[in-house]
């Protein structure tokens, strides 16, 4: 049995343990894996002022620690590397209590790390539950709420449910995906610099491999706490652990060294960074590109190319003395500096004056095109555009793999947007015409004769043609091709009744919910496609307006298409269309989700006001209830 399998077996045992046995089983398991340098015992932490923490199921400390023989459970704070709180079933009440205990343990006074030593003195804080009575997202949301009113030095480092998954903090550099776990820096380590990293709360669908993740994380910390300790290879423990990561929310360090939330306007779905500037030699060769990025109460500088960023920062003066530079594979990032955009511009001017290099704007450009006169507060924009693309990110985390999906989905949304405009124009045109009739504005009487001085038949027919064409493109061409690219063939939806019946019967054997959904879809899609085909064959699909004198006024009989008044037809058909686009696309993406995750549907009251997305990613086991495709008669705005 490999060490990964051994730890996994222990994790499965913990997942089935009751409260009475949990602490003992945990410490027995830890004792087998943390080596001879450390011990794990139930107890508390006592600091140099004789202040004691509350009791923990496991206090992991250096085995050489001198413990008072009269109180063998009180471990000196300087020797304590980590504390683990446990419970058999996690709920919000015991989570809040454990959060408080861990936060208090992290305030125990410790000796500073000797100058020049590469180690940490931080007490890692972990909460381990056998099971959870609430979805792990609920715990994550409560963690975020508690963190917002607690100094970051007191935050718990990991919450694990042995049967489900893990919540912890990850590290992300600008322009990159999550690169690893966040380990809290030693006390005072950030007094002279501020790292340009995002610290994000992440959720991992580890299933019963949660203990593997806890132990691997703990071993890395133990190796930094006591570099001389001989410990198992943490990466071997992670060999079989699912690697899927879900990001919940993000933080940045400010210049005081406190972690604070990333401002909403700087999230990647809202922030458009300034273009990098070019640094060229006298011959016009590009040596590097340089860019300023706002960061809480300061800013950071990003450099790509041949030049060393340290050499450039001297032109900032004394401000550049704060910290240094982080090197990534193709990027150099300065530590966060107490500068703003004006300081950055002055720095570039000084650099150009005092060097033989030239700083200039990139002659290339990108085009930002206005998509609509509305933002993501609109349910249509939030759900059809932003929400689906967020779901797509979970299936295609690498931007290079999204190209086919994005191209096909762009075709769909372009056609849907055209159909939306046409349906709105049809309704507006008819309402205005009816109002003019009712007011008598366009009615002229000459004895018994009535003259209507406005005709909208031609314009109305033109808009109906536009609607039928656009809606059919979105449904028959766009959604059929999108489904095919995601391995869901719905071509039979657009065939004759016998072929449709055979296709949906075959689908029912593997995906009964989708089969029933398509049966119901056929009821509204068939009139749309038939009308479109009739129009293509020059068959009259829209009746003409009829006018009837009623007393002193005139009423108009609304044109009919497919047996329904035209405004009702386009309103209903468009509403069904966008429901189908959202739901069928979400279903196809849900089928392609990485192991351990799926999507859930948020109730309207739970959606963000500035982006009321309907779906979000959740754990397949232990998360929020998974969404399942199903036909509904309610309108798009009501779902």
Secondary structure, 3 states (H helix, E strand, C coil): CCHHHHHHHHHHHHHCCCHHHHHHHHHHHHHHHCCCCEEEEEEEEECCCCCECCCEEEEEEECCCCCCCCCCCEEEHHHEEEEEEEEEEECHHHHHHHHHHHHHHCCCCCCCCCCCCCCCCCCEEEEEEEEECCCHHHHHHHHHHHHHCCCHHHCCCEEEECCCEEEEEEEEECCCCEEEECCCCCCCCCCCCCCCEEEEEEEECCHHHHHHHHHHHHHHHHHHHCCCCCCCCHHHHCCCCCCCCEEEEEEEECCCCCEEECCHHHCCCCCCCCCCEEEECCCCCEEEEEEEEEECCEEEEEEEECCCHHHHHHHHHHHHHCCCEEEECCEEEECCECCCHHHHHHHHHHHHHHCCCEEEECCCCCCCCCCCCCCCCCHHHHHHHHHHHHHHHHHCCCHHHCHHHHHHHHHHHHHHHHHHHHHHHHHHHHHHHHHHHHHCCCEEEECCEEEECCCCHHHHHHHHHHHHHHHHHHHHHHHHHHHHHCCCCCHHHHCCHHHHHHHHHHHHCCCHHHHHHHHHHHHHHHHHHHHHHHHHCCCCCCCCCEEEEECCEEEEECCEECCEEHHHHHHHHHHHHHHHHHHHHHHHHHHCCCCCEEEEECCHHHCECCECCCEEEEECCCCCCECCCCCCCCCHHHC
